[in-house]
Each structure stands twice: as C-alpha cells, then as structure tokens.
Amino acid sequence: MTVAVVPGSFDPPTLGHVDVIARAVEVFDRVLIAVVANPSKKPLFSSAERTRMLEEICADWENTDIDAFEGLLVHFAEAKNADVIVKGLRAVSDFEYELQMAQMNNHLTGVQTVFLPTSAEHAYLSSSLVKEVGRFGGSLDGLVSPVVAAALKERFQ
Ligand code: PNS
C-alpha cells in the first residue's frame, strides 16, 4: 500500500488544492493531507479550522485523512510511515522553490517527492489571492469550495 502525504498551509484550501488532492487520490492507495500548523505567515484560519474545512471537502474520498503537524514535514512523513510527498505544480514559477524543498527533504531522510501538475484552469489560484478577493468582497465562485467561501465571508464580515 502506497501512502502519500500532501502537505500545505491550506490557509484556506482552494480548488487548486482540491485538484491536486483529487489527482493524488487516483494514484495512491492512501492520501494523508498534512496541514502545517505554523506556516511562515500568520494564518487567517487556525490549524483546527483549516483541518475542519479539509475534512468537509474530502468527506467523499474514503482513502484520505487530514492531520495537522508542527516542525519538519519529513519528521511527520516518517512518523506516519508515508512513502512519498506529493506537491502540486501550477506553473514553471513554482518549480524552482518546490525542487529546492524536494531536494532538502530528500537530503534529510531520503523521502521522495512526486510532482503532480494542476489543471490549467487552476494555474492562477493561490490562497493569498483568494484571501484578497474575499477580503474585498469579490466573487469566490470557482475559486474555493462552498465551505471555504462561507468561512471567508464570515471572517471578513
Ligand atoms: O502551502 P504551502 O505554504 O506552499 O506549503 C509549504 C509547506 C507547508 C509544504 C512547507 O513550508 C513545509 O513543508 N513546511 C514544514 C517545515 C519544513 O519541513 N520545512 C523544510 C522544507 S524543505
């Protein structure tokens, strides 16, 4: 059984994240979505809130689990006996930083990273842009799941 970790800040989860999770679900036996509890930027949503949103979004996928972690991703992956880390690539601009992280993670514990391309339709999506759109009252249709749209509206009321 191949277990894949899909890590991220998910602050908040976008339809781009959902796209990557959906692709991972097709390829791997189990998909463990790992919410970083302490992202470098101060999060809009707590790790419990981000975890809850992902639980709702992924409820129909039986082979997914959601967990929050602190510290190094490689230590979390080891503790969960994960086989690979999965990262989504939206555009070439993502590649340089993602490659650097994949190489560092491989250096630390030998873990492999698998890159999955997002659909072109989601290439421009990011959590920070979604927060900006939500903050200033723009339409969130086609950007996030209904549960996330509701949470953003409530947060920015
Ligand atoms: O959604 P993001 O913010 O692009 O996700 C980045 C994330 C959480 C995957 C990355 O920052 C991470 O792995 N953080 C945990 C700390 C860590 O392991 N740092 C070393 C990476 S080489």
Backbone and ligand atoms as CSV (ligand in chain L), in Angstrom:
chain,resi,resn,atom,element,x,y,z
A,1,MET,N,N,0.847,-1.199,0.000
A,1,MET,CA,C,0.000,0.000,0.000
A,1,MET,C,C,0.888,1.257,0.000
A,2,THR,N,N,0.625,2.153,-0.929
A,2,THR,CA,C,1.437,3.378,-1.015
A,2,THR,C,C,0.702,4.535,-0.349
A,3,VAL,N,N,1.387,5.123,0.630
A,3,VAL,CA,C,0.806,6.254,1.357
A,3,VAL,C,C,1.504,7.536,0.908
A,4,ALA,N,N,0.704,8.511,0.477
A,4,ALA,CA,C,1.249,9.795,0.031
A,4,ALA,C,C,0.833,10.893,0.993
A,5,VAL,N,N,1.778,11.771,1.316
A,5,VAL,CA,C,1.451,12.952,2.124
A,5,VAL,C,C,1.315,14.146,1.191
A,6,VAL,N,N,0.200,14.842,1.291
A,6,VAL,CA,C,0.007,16.093,0.531
A,6,VAL,C,C,0.054,17.231,1.549
A,7,PRO,N,N,1.202,17.913,1.670
A,7,PRO,CA,C,1.328,18.943,2.700
A,7,PRO,C,C,0.969,20.332,2.171
A,8,GLY,N,N,0.643,21.221,3.085
A,8,GLY,CA,C,0.401,22.600,2.668
A,8,GLY,C,C,-0.026,23.448,3.839
A,9,SER,N,N,-0.092,24.757,3.568
A,9,SER,CA,C,-0.616,25.668,4.581
A,9,SER,C,C,-2.147,25.640,4.549
A,10,PHE,N,N,-2.706,25.514,3.363
A,10,PHE,CA,C,-4.165,25.424,3.186
A,10,PHE,C,C,-4.876,26.556,3.933
A,11,ASP,N,N,-4.380,27.778,3.762
A,11,ASP,CA,C,-4.938,28.924,4.502
A,11,ASP,C,C,-5.553,29.943,3.537
A,12,PRO,N,N,-6.717,29.641,2.971
A,12,PRO,CA,C,-7.535,28.441,3.117
A,12,PRO,C,C,-7.284,27.481,1.948
A,13,PRO,N,N,-7.884,26.263,2.009
A,13,PRO,CA,C,-7.798,25.369,0.860
A,13,PRO,C,C,-8.527,25.988,-0.339
A,14,THR,N,N,-7.914,25.909,-1.518
A,14,THR,CA,C,-8.546,26.428,-2.744
A,14,THR,C,C,-8.953,25.240,-3.618
A,15,LEU,N,N,-9.635,25.533,-4.718
A,15,LEU,CA,C,-9.979,24.447,-5.648
A,15,LEU,C,C,-8.719,23.908,-6.333
A,16,GLY,N,N,-7.642,24.701,-6.337
A,16,GLY,CA,C,-6.355,24.193,-6.835
A,16,GLY,C,C,-5.840,23.078,-5.924
A,17,HIS,N,N,-5.943,23.284,-4.616
A,17,HIS,CA,C,-5.554,22.223,-3.670
A,17,HIS,C,C,-6.432,20.984,-3.878
A,18,VAL,N,N,-7.730,21.223,-4.036
A,18,VAL,CA,C,-8.659,20.097,-4.203
A,18,VAL,C,C,-8.297,19.315,-5.469
A,19,ASP,N,N,-7.902,20.022,-6.502
A,19,ASP,CA,C,-7.491,19.395,-7.764
A,19,ASP,C,C,-6.287,18.467,-7.530
A,20,VAL,N,N,-5.312,18.943,-6.782
A,20,VAL,CA,C,-4.115,18.128,-6.514
A,20,VAL,C,C,-4.484,16.915,-5.655
A,21,ILE,N,N,-5.325,17.138,-4.650
A,21,ILE,CA,C,-5.748,16.017,-3.789
A,21,ILE,C,C,-6.491,14.978,-4.635
A,22,ALA,N,N,-7.371,15.443,-5.518
A,22,ALA,CA,C,-8.141,14.519,-6.376
A,22,ALA,C,C,-7.195,13.684,-7.246
A,23,ARG,N,N,-6.150,14.303,-7.746
A,23,ARG,CA,C,-5.180,13.567,-8.577
A,23,ARG,C,C,-4.417,12.555,-7.723
A,24,ALA,N,N,-4.030,12.956,-6.515
A,24,ALA,CA,C,-3.293,12.048,-5.624
A,24,ALA,C,C,-4.166,10.850,-5.231
A,25,VAL,N,N,-5.444,11.109,-5.018
A,25,VAL,CA,C,-6.384,10.047,-4.642
A,25,VAL,C,C,-6.458,8.980,-5.733
A,26,GLU,N,N,-6.321,9.425,-6.991
A,26,GLU,CA,C,-6.372,8.469,-8.117
A,26,GLU,C,C,-5.122,7.598,-8.183
A,27,VAL,N,N,-3.991,8.162,-7.754
A,27,VAL,CA,C,-2.702,7.500,-7.976
A,27,VAL,C,C,-2.273,6.638,-6.783
A,28,PHE,N,N,-2.579,7.100,-5.555
A,28,PHE,CA,C,-2.038,6.439,-4.356
A,28,PHE,C,C,-3.156,5.748,-3.565
A,29,ASP,N,N,-2.747,4.732,-2.791
A,29,ASP,CA,C,-3.737,3.977,-2.018
A,29,ASP,C,C,-4.333,4.824,-0.898
A,30,ARG,N,N,-3.437,5.520,-0.173
A,30,ARG,CA,C,-3.928,6.400,0.894
A,30,ARG,C,C,-3.293,7.770,0.728
A,31,VAL,N,N,-4.081,8.790,1.013
A,31,VAL,CA,C,-3.599,10.168,0.883
A,31,VAL,C,C,-3.786,10.851,2.234
A,32,LEU,N,N,-2.681,11.268,2.798
A,32,LEU,CA,C,-2.715,11.941,4.095
A,32,LEU,C,C,-2.452,13.426,3.853
A,33,ILE,N,N,-3.456,14.225,4.092
A,33,ILE,CA,C,-3.323,15.669,3.866
A,33,ILE,C,C,-2.773,16.286,5.149
A,34,ALA,N,N,-1.624,16.930,5.016
A,34,ALA,CA,C,-0.890,17.406,6.193
A,34,ALA,C,C,-0.941,18.933,6.250
A,35,VAL,N,N,-1.642,19.435,7.245
A,35,VAL,CA,C,-1.828,20.877,7.407
A,35,VAL,C,C,-0.720,21.409,8.306
A,36,VAL,N,N,0.117,22.302,7.781
A,36,VAL,CA,C,1.198,22.826,8.625
A,36,VAL,C,C,0.576,23.779,9.653
A,37,ALA,N,N,0.833,23.494,10.930
A,37,ALA,CA,C,0.182,24.261,11.997
A,37,ALA,C,C,0.807,25.639,12.160
A,38,ASN,N,N,2.066,25.752,11.739
A,38,ASN,CA,C,2.798,27.005,11.964
A,38,ASN,C,C,3.373,27.544,10.663
A,39,PRO,N,N,2.506,27.931,9.706
A,39,PRO,CA,C,3.057,28.436,8.442
A,39,PRO,C,C,3.851,29.717,8.673
A,40,SER,N,N,4.756,30.033,7.735
A,40,SER,CA,C,5.656,31.170,7.961
A,40,SER,C,C,4.887,32.482,8.126
A,41,LYS,N,N,3.774,32.622,7.365
A,41,LYS,CA,C,2.970,33.841,7.544
A,41,LYS,C,C,1.878,33.565,8.563
A,42,LYS,N,N,1.475,34.646,9.266
A,42,LYS,CA,C,0.416,34.469,10.270
A,42,LYS,C,C,-0.861,34.036,9.538
A,43,PRO,N,N,-1.406,32.857,9.889
A,43,PRO,CA,C,-2.557,32.371,9.131
A,43,PRO,C,C,-3.850,33.120,9.450
A,44,LEU,N,N,-4.746,33.143,8.460
A,44,LEU,CA,C,-6.078,33.715,8.680
A,44,LEU,C,C,-6.926,32.739,9.479
A,45,PHE,N,N,-6.742,31.440,9.190
A,45,PHE,CA,C,-7.509,30.390,9.864
A,45,PHE,C,C,-6.572,29.554,10.741
A,46,SER,N,N,-7.065,29.146,11.906
A,46,SER,CA,C,-6.262,28.291,12.792
A,46,SER,C,C,-6.083,26.922,12.129
A,47,SER,N,N,-5.129,26.140,12.624
A,47,SER,CA,C,-4.927,24.816,12.009
A,47,SER,C,C,-6.169,23.947,12.210
A,48,ALA,N,N,-6.877,24.132,13.334
A,48,ALA,CA,C,-8.111,23.361,13.567
A,48,ALA,C,C,-9.171,23.745,12.533
A,49,GLU,N,N,-9.260,25.033,12.226
A,49,GLU,CA,C,-10.247,25.477,11.221
A,49,GLU,C,C,-9.886,24.958,9.834
A,50,ARG,N,N,-8.596,25.025,9.487
A,50,ARG,CA,C,-8.173,24.537,8.157
A,50,ARG,C,C,-8.390,23.028,8.048
A,51,THR,N,N,-8.115,22.327,9.150
A,51,THR,CA,C,-8.318,20.874,9.165
A,51,THR,C,C,-9.794,20.542,8.979
A,52,ARG,N,N,-10.647,21.285,9.666
A,52,ARG,CA,C,-12.094,21.037,9.579
A,52,ARG,C,C,-12.613,21.279,8.164
A,53,MET,N,N,-12.129,22.345,7.534
A,53,MET,CA,C,-12.568,22.632,6.157
A,53,MET,C,C,-12.152,21.484,5.236
A,54,LEU,N,N,-10.923,21.004,5.401
A,54,LEU,CA,C,-10.439,19.915,4.539
A,54,LEU,C,C,-11.207,18.624,4.806
A,55,GLU,N,N,-11.560,18.407,6.067
A,55,GLU,CA,C,-12.345,17.195,6.389
A,55,GLU,C,C,-13.675,17.218,5.637
A,56,GLU,N,N,-14.285,18.394,5.611
A,56,GLU,CA,C,-15.569,18.522,4.911
A,56,GLU,C,C,-15.386,18.356,3.398
A,57,ILE,N,N,-14.344,18.977,2.864
A,57,ILE,CA,C,-14.093,18.923,1.416
A,57,ILE,C,C,-13.802,17.488,0.969
A,58,CYS,N,N,-13.091,16.741,1.802
A,58,CYS,CA,C,-12.617,15.401,1.402
A,58,CYS,C,C,-13.528,14.279,1.910
A,59,ALA,N,N,-14.680,14.642,2.451
A,59,ALA,CA,C,-15.539,13.647,3.117
A,59,ALA,C,C,-15.897,12.476,2.198
A,60,ASP,N,N,-16.017,12.720,0.896
A,60,ASP,CA,C,-16.442,11.639,-0.014
A,60,ASP,C,C,-15.294,10.743,-0.466
A,61,TRP,N,N,-14.064,11.113,-0.155
A,61,TRP,CA,C,-12.916,10.269,-0.517
A,61,TRP,C,C,-12.556,9.399,0.690
A,62,GLU,N,N,-12.804,8.100,0.563
A,62,GLU,CA,C,-12.577,7.224,1.720
A,62,GLU,C,C,-11.100,7.004,2.013
A,63,ASN,N,N,-10.250,7.208,1.015
A,63,ASN,CA,C,-8.813,6.941,1.240
A,63,ASN,C,C,-8.030,8.200,1.612
A,64,THR,N,N,-8.720,9.215,2.165
A,64,THR,CA,C,-7.995,10.406,2.639
A,64,THR,C,C,-8.098,10.544,4.159
A,65,ASP,N,N,-7.063,11.101,4.743
A,65,ASP,CA,C,-7.069,11.505,6.159
A,65,ASP,C,C,-6.489,12.903,6.229
A,66,ILE,N,N,-6.907,13.655,7.232
A,66,ILE,CA,C,-6.381,15.007,7.410
A,66,ILE,C,C,-5.699,15.041,8.775
A,67,ASP,N,N,-4.526,15.652,8.826
A,67,ASP,CA,C,-3.815,15.766,10.100
A,67,ASP,C,C,-3.038,17.078,10.090
A,68,ALA,N,N,-2.834,17.648,11.257
A,68,ALA,CA,C,-2.017,18.862,11.342
A,68,ALA,C,C,-0.660,18.476,11.916
A,69,PHE,N,N,0.379,19.214,11.514
A,69,PHE,CA,C,1.703,18.920,12.063
A,69,PHE,C,C,2.465,20.202,12.331
A,70,GLU,N,N,3.432,20.101,13.256
A,70,GLU,CA,C,4.351,21.211,13.531
A,70,GLU,C,C,5.751,20.715,13.287
A,71,GLY,N,N,6.645,21.593,12.915
A,71,GLY,CA,C,8.029,21.179,12.714
A,71,GLY,C,C,8.275,20.757,11.287
A,72,LEU,N,N,9.204,19.817,11.127
A,72,LEU,CA,C,9.609,19.423,9.776
A,72,LEU,C,C,8.637,18.425,9.165
A,73,LEU,N,N,8.330,18.655,7.899
A,73,LEU,CA,C,7.452,17.744,7.159
A,73,LEU,C,C,8.038,16.332,7.114
A,74,VAL,N,N,9.355,16.224,6.956
A,74,VAL,CA,C,9.955,14.889,6.831
A,74,VAL,C,C,9.771,14.077,8.108
A,75,HIS,N,N,9.777,14.743,9.261
A,75,HIS,CA,C,9.569,14.011,10.518
A,75,HIS,C,C,8.128,13.508,10.614
A,76,PHE,N,N,7.203,14.356,10.156
A,76,PHE,CA,C,5.789,13.954,10.129
A,76,PHE,C,C,5.616,12.761,9.178
A,77,ALA,N,N,6.223,12.869,7.994
A,77,ALA,CA,C,6.083,11.800,6.983
A,77,ALA,C,C,6.646,10.484,7.533
A,78,GLU,N,N,7.772,10.568,8.234
A,78,GLU,CA,C,8.390,9.363,8.821
A,78,GLU,C,C,7.489,8.755,9.888
A,79,ALA,N,N,6.953,9.643,10.745
A,79,ALA,CA,C,6.097,9.159,11.845
A,79,ALA,C,C,4.844,8.468,11.309
A,80,LYS,N,N,4.402,8.900,10.130
A,80,LYS,CA,C,3.178,8.327,9.546
A,80,LYS,C,C,3.487,7.199,8.564
A,81,ASN,N,N,4.750,6.819,8.460
A,81,ASN,CA,C,5.174,5.773,7.508
A,81,ASN,C,C,4.743,6.078,6.080
A,82,ALA,N,N,4.828,7.345,5.715
A,82,ALA,CA,C,4.444,7.734,4.349
A,82,ALA,C,C,5.548,7.346,3.373
A,83,ASP,N,N,5.158,6.997,2.153
A,83,ASP,CA,C,6.127,6.592,1.137
A,83,ASP,C,C,6.629,7.778,0.327
A,84,VAL,N,N,5.738,8.711,0.029
A,84,VAL,CA,C,6.132,9.863,-0.804
A,84,VAL,C,C,5.431,11.126,-0.331
A,85,ILE,N,N,6.042,12.240,-0.708
A,85,ILE,CA,C,5.414,13.549,-0.541
A,85,ILE,C,C,4.880,13.938,-1.915
A,86,VAL,N,N,3.668,14.463,-1.964
A,86,VAL,CA,C,3.094,14.906,-3.239
A,86,VAL,C,C,2.934,16.422,-3.203
A,87,LYS,N,N,3.431,17.100,-4.236
A,87,LYS,CA,C,3.251,18.548,-4.347
A,87,LYS,C,C,2.638,18.863,-5.705
A,88,GLY,N,N,1.769,19.851,-5.722
A,88,GLY,CA,C,1.177,20.297,-6.985
A,88,GLY,C,C,2.041,21.374,-7.614
A,89,LEU,N,N,2.123,21.352,-8.920
A,89,LEU,CA,C,2.830,22.414,-9.640
A,89,LEU,C,C,1.824,23.147,-10.518
A,90,ARG,N,N,1.728,24.456,-10.308
A,90,ARG,CA,C,0.787,25.249,-11.112
A,90,ARG,C,C,1.456,25.774,-12.368
A,91,ALA,N,N,2.695,26.168,-12.240
A,91,ALA,CA,C,3.398,26.814,-13.350
A,91,ALA,C,C,4.895,26.617,-13.138
A,92,VAL,N,N,5.664,26.974,-14.154
A,92,VAL,CA,C,7.124,26.824,-14.054
A,92,VAL,C,C,7.657,27.614,-12.860
A,93,SER,N,N,6.991,28.741,-12.552
A,93,SER,CA,C,7.458,29.585,-11.442
A,93,SER,C,C,7.422,28.840,-10.105
A,94,ASP,N,N,6.573,27.842,-9.964
A,94,ASP,CA,C,6.552,27.046,-8.725
A,94,ASP,C,C,7.762,26.125,-8.630
A,95,PHE,N,N,8.317,25.800,-9.797
A,95,PHE,CA,C,9.220,24.651,-9.851
A,95,PHE,C,C,10.499,24.842,-9.039
A,96,GLU,N,N,11.088,26.048,-9.148
A,96,GLU,CA,C,12.406,26.235,-8.535
A,96,GLU,C,C,12.365,26.014,-7.009
A,97,TYR,N,N,11.368,26.628,-6.366
A,97,TYR,CA,C,11.262,26.502,-4.911
A,97,TYR,C,C,10.853,25.081,-4.512
A,98,GLU,N,N,9.938,24.512,-5.295
A,98,GLU,CA,C,9.486,23.149,-4.984
A,98,GLU,C,C,10.628,22.145,-5.147
A,99,LEU,N,N,11.453,22.359,-6.175
A,99,LEU,CA,C,12.596,21.465,-6.390
A,99,LEU,C,C,13.570,21.556,-5.206
A,100,GLN,N,N,13.803,22.799,-4.766
A,100,GLN,CA,C,14.715,23.014,-3.632
A,100,GLN,C,C,14.189,22.294,-2.379
A,101,MET,N,N,12.882,22.418,-2.127
A,101,MET,CA,C,12.307,21.744,-0.948
A,101,MET,C,C,12.384,20.224,-1.102
A,102,ALA,N,N,12.098,19.743,-2.317
A,102,ALA,CA,C,12.142,18.288,-2.553
A,102,ALA,C,C,13.560,17.765,-2.321
A,103,GLN,N,N,14.554,18.530,-2.777
A,103,GLN,CA,C,15.947,18.090,-2.606
A,103,GLN,C,C,16.361,18.134,-1.135
A,104,MET,N,N,15.924,19.187,-0.426
A,104,MET,CA,C,16.243,19.271,1.008
A,104,MET,C,C,15.572,18.123,1.765
A,105,ASN,N,N,14.317,17.868,1.470
A,105,ASN,CA,C,13.602,16.783,2.152
A,105,ASN,C,C,14.249,15.439,1.853
A,106,ASN,N,N,14.688,15.256,0.609
A,106,ASN,CA,C,15.359,14.002,0.247
A,106,ASN,C,C,16.695,13.882,0.973
A,107,HIS,N,N,17.399,15.000,1.092
A,107,HIS,CA,C,18.669,15.006,1.829
A,107,HIS,C,C,18.447,14.616,3.292
A,108,LEU,N,N,17.350,15.112,3.878
A,108,LEU,CA,C,17.127,14.903,5.312
A,108,LEU,C,C,16.814,13.444,5.645
A,109,THR,N,N,15.932,12.823,4.881
A,109,THR,CA,C,15.518,11.449,5.249
A,109,THR,C,C,15.458,10.484,4.074
A,110,GLY,N,N,15.772,10.968,2.877
A,110,GLY,CA,C,15.696,10.082,1.707
A,110,GLY,C,C,14.304,9.995,1.117
A,111,VAL,N,N,13.352,10.762,1.658
A,111,VAL,CA,C,11.974,10.692,1.141
A,111,VAL,C,C,11.916,11.271,-0.279
A,112,GLN,N,N,11.093,10.632,-1.105
A,112,GLN,CA,C,10.926,11.104,-2.482
A,112,GLN,C,C,9.733,12.046,-2.563
A,113,THR,N,N,9.818,12.997,-3.494
A,113,THR,CA,C,8.685,13.889,-3.765
A,113,THR,C,C,8.189,13.632,-5.174
A,114,VAL,N,N,6.885,13.558,-5.315
A,114,VAL,CA,C,6.257,13.392,-6.631
A,114,VAL,C,C,5.511,14.682,-6.941
A,115,PHE,N,N,5.767,15.250,-8.121
A,115,PHE,CA,C,5.061,16.471,-8.531
A,115,PHE,C,C,3.886,16.102,-9.428
A,116,LEU,N,N,2.730,16.681,-9.119
A,116,LEU,CA,C,1.561,16.495,-9.982
A,116,LEU,C,C,1.153,17.859,-10.528
A,117,PRO,N,N,0.981,17.974,-11.837
A,117,PRO,CA,C,0.561,19.275,-12.376
A,117,PRO,C,C,-0.913,19.525,-12.089
A,118,THR,N,N,-1.242,20.769,-11.726
A,118,THR,CA,C,-2.664,21.118,-11.594
A,118,THR,C,C,-3.228,21.328,-12.996
A,119,SER,N,N,-4.541,21.340,-13.106
A,119,SER,CA,C,-5.125,21.651,-14.407
A,119,SER,C,C,-4.863,23.133,-14.699
A,120,ALA,N,N,-4.796,23.455,-16.004
A,120,ALA,CA,C,-4.510,24.839,-16.417
A,120,ALA,C,C,-5.553,25.789,-15.829
A,121,GLU,N,N,-6.745,25.269,-15.679
A,121,GLU,CA,C,-7.866,26.062,-15.147
A,121,GLU,C,C,-7.574,26.613,-13.736
A,122,HIS,N,N,-6.692,25.905,-12.993
A,122,HIS,CA,C,-6.388,26.328,-11.627
A,122,HIS,C,C,-5.017,26.984,-11.494
A,123,ALA,N,N,-4.377,27.249,-12.632
A,123,ALA,CA,C,-2.982,27.688,-12.589
A,123,ALA,C,C,-2.799,29.018,-11.852
A,124,TYR,N,N,-3.786,29.857,-11.875
A,124,TYR,CA,C,-3.636,31.210,-11.304
A,124,TYR,C,C,-4.102,31.276,-9.848
A,125,LEU,N,N,-4.575,30.160,-9.331
A,125,LEU,CA,C,-5.187,30.175,-7.995
A,125,LEU,C,C,-4.148,30.078,-6.883
A,126,SER,N,N,-4.296,30.913,-5.882
A,126,SER,CA,C,-3.448,30.764,-4.689
A,126,SER,C,C,-4.268,31.170,-3.473
A,127,SER,N,N,-3.878,30.680,-2.314
A,127,SER,CA,C,-4.607,31.034,-1.087
A,127,SER,C,C,-4.526,32.532,-0.833
A,128,SER,N,N,-3.366,33.140,-1.111
A,128,SER,CA,C,-3.254,34.574,-0.794
A,128,SER,C,C,-4.152,35.412,-1.693
A,129,LEU,N,N,-4.247,35.045,-2.988
A,129,LEU,CA,C,-5.148,35.813,-3.860
A,129,LEU,C,C,-6.605,35.613,-3.459
A,130,VAL,N,N,-6.939,34.382,-3.077
A,130,VAL,CA,C,-8.311,34.087,-2.662
A,130,VAL,C,C,-8.672,34.921,-1.420
A,131,LYS,N,N,-7.710,35.052,-0.495
A,131,LYS,CA,C,-7.975,35.851,0.711
A,131,LYS,C,C,-8.216,37.314,0.335
A,132,GLU,N,N,-7.426,37.798,-0.643
A,132,GLU,CA,C,-7.582,39.197,-1.049
A,132,GLU,C,C,-8.948,39.417,-1.702
A,133,VAL,N,N,-9.334,38.471,-2.567
A,133,VAL,CA,C,-10.648,38.577,-3.219
A,133,VAL,C,C,-11.745,38.562,-2.154
A,134,GLY,N,N,-11.615,37.643,-1.188
A,134,GLY,CA,C,-12.624,37.528,-0.123
A,134,GLY,C,C,-12.660,38.785,0.745
A,135,ARG,N,N,-11.492,39.302,1.060
A,135,ARG,CA,C,-11.395,40.470,1.947
A,135,ARG,C,C,-12.144,41.673,1.363
A,136,PHE,N,N,-12.057,41.817,0.011
A,136,PHE,CA,C,-12.655,42.994,-0.610
A,136,PHE,C,C,-13.970,42.683,-1.326
A,137,GLY,N,N,-14.571,41.539,-0.950
A,137,GLY,CA,C,-15.936,41.269,-1.391
A,137,GLY,C,C,-16.083,40.785,-2.828
A,138,GLY,N,N,-15.006,40.277,-3.440
A,138,GLY,CA,C,-15.125,39.732,-4.802
A,138,GLY,C,C,-15.780,38.360,-4.784
A,139,SER,N,N,-16.185,37.915,-5.990
A,139,SER,CA,C,-16.837,36.603,-6.068
A,139,SER,C,C,-15.824,35.483,-5.878
A,140,LEU,N,N,-16.197,34.530,-5.041
A,140,LEU,CA,C,-15.306,33.387,-4.772
A,140,LEU,C,C,-15.725,32.154,-5.580
A,141,ASP,N,N,-16.712,32.346,-6.462
A,141,ASP,CA,C,-17.186,31.226,-7.289
A,141,ASP,C,C,-16.050,30.692,-8.153
A,142,GLY,N,N,-15.889,29.394,-8.167
A,142,GLY,CA,C,-14.851,28.770,-8.999
A,142,GLY,C,C,-13.459,28.856,-8.400
A,143,LEU,N,N,-13.357,29.456,-7.205
A,143,LEU,CA,C,-12.040,29.592,-6.565
A,143,LEU,C,C,-11.898,28.660,-5.361
A,144,VAL,N,N,-12.977,28.529,-4.599
A,144,VAL,CA,C,-12.935,27.707,-3.377
A,144,VAL,C,C,-14.235,26.913,-3.238
A,145,SER,N,N,-14.215,25.894,-2.387
A,145,SER,CA,C,-15.411,25.112,-2.089
A,145,SER,C,C,-16.391,25.973,-1.282
A,146,PRO,N,N,-17.673,25.608,-1.318
A,146,PRO,CA,C,-18.672,26.395,-0.576
A,146,PRO,C,C,-18.327,26.569,0.908
A,147,VAL,N,N,-17.785,25.522,1.543
A,147,VAL,CA,C,-17.466,25.631,2.976
A,147,VAL,C,C,-16.390,26.698,3.215
A,148,VAL,N,N,-15.472,26.811,2.288
A,148,VAL,CA,C,-14.400,27.813,2.424
A,148,VAL,C,C,-14.941,29.209,2.109
A,149,ALA,N,N,-15.788,29.299,1.095
A,149,ALA,CA,C,-16.385,30.595,0.757
A,149,ALA,C,C,-17.160,31.130,1.963
A,150,ALA,N,N,-17.908,30.240,2.623
A,150,ALA,CA,C,-18.700,30.663,3.794
A,150,ALA,C,C,-17.776,31.120,4.923
A,151,ALA,N,N,-16.692,30.386,5.121
A,151,ALA,CA,C,-15.755,30.738,6.208
A,151,ALA,C,C,-15.076,32.081,5.916
A,152,LEU,N,N,-14.729,32.319,4.646
A,152,LEU,CA,C,-14.083,33.593,4.284
A,152,LEU,C,C,-15.056,34.753,4.488
A,153,LYS,N,N,-16.293,34.544,4.057
A,153,LYS,CA,C,-17.298,35.622,4.197
A,153,LYS,C,C,-17.477,35.969,5.665
A,154,GLU,N,N,-17.561,34.914,6.496
A,154,GLU,CA,C,-17.758,35.138,7.924
A,154,GLU,C,C,-16.548,35.882,8.526
A,155,ARG,N,N,-15.340,35.457,8.118
A,155,ARG,CA,C,-14.114,36.043,8.677
A,155,ARG,C,C,-13.979,37.524,8.319
A,156,PHE,N,N,-14.464,37.876,7.107
A,156,PHE,CA,C,-14.260,39.259,6.643
A,156,PHE,C,C,-15.479,40.151,6.857
A,157,GLN,N,N,-16.499,39.612,7.530
A,157,GLN,CA,C,-17.713,40.409,7.751
A,157,GLN,C,C,-17.410,41.631,8.593
L,1,PNS,O1,O,1.030,25.554,1.041
L,1,PNS,P1,P,2.469,25.946,1.196
L,1,PNS,O2,O,2.603,27.120,2.123
L,1,PNS,O3,O,3.162,26.149,-0.123
L,1,PNS,O4,O,3.174,24.670,1.897
L,1,PNS,C1,C,4.527,24.718,2.247
L,1,PNS,C2,C,4.871,23.560,3.187
L,1,PNS,C3,C,3.956,23.558,4.381
L,1,PNS,C4,C,4.710,22.242,2.449
L,1,PNS,C5,C,6.352,23.743,3.608
L,1,PNS,O5,O,6.530,25.031,4.086
L,1,PNS,C6,C,6.749,22.760,4.688
L,1,PNS,O6,O,6.992,21.606,4.390
L,1,PNS,N1,N,6.792,23.241,5.947
L,1,PNS,C7,C,7.129,22.434,7.089
L,1,PNS,C8,C,8.522,22.787,7.604
L,1,PNS,C9,C,9.590,22.075,6.795
L,1,PNS,O7,O,9.615,20.863,6.696
L,1,PNS,N2,N,10.493,22.881,6.204
L,1,PNS,C10,C,11.566,22.393,5.372
L,1,PNS,C11,C,11.126,22.275,3.928
L,1,PNS,S1,S,12.497,21.865,2.939
